[in-house]
């Protein structure tokens, strides 16, 4: 006689999950994909529309000119203007990120005395509108006296 029981003690029968739980589990990867896709699309749109920030800076240049023997001070100032103009133009041409140029031209006499003759401080926009050194330069009044007096006085 066979002893068969209508009940199995350990049934492998699958329990059915509720419908909301089954749908939630199947939509989770889709929701994650949509979230990542839209954030990637927003980042790409922002990168294409908004240009990256550029880092602008100031160029500083020190120039030294020697006052020649028996050279008038006016000639030194003309040379200082030409050197400052060339330096400003070269600085703006070489680097597009430069927004401002500061040039200090220093004159030196035969005794070794160095005195600033002029300072040129100009922005790229100002220089493009009016590239004239005399307009943007600051001249030092006492430079002539200091450069010429030291060469004529003897100790």
URTAHU-V543505 format. One record per helix or strand of 3 or more residues. SS is the DSSP state (hx for helix, st for strand). FROM is the first residue (numbers start at 0). TO is the last residue. Records with the same first field share a line. If there is no record, write none. Layout:
SS->FROM-TO  FROM-TO
This chain:
hx->18-48  72-93  123-128  132-135  141-151
st->56-65  97-107  113-122  136-138
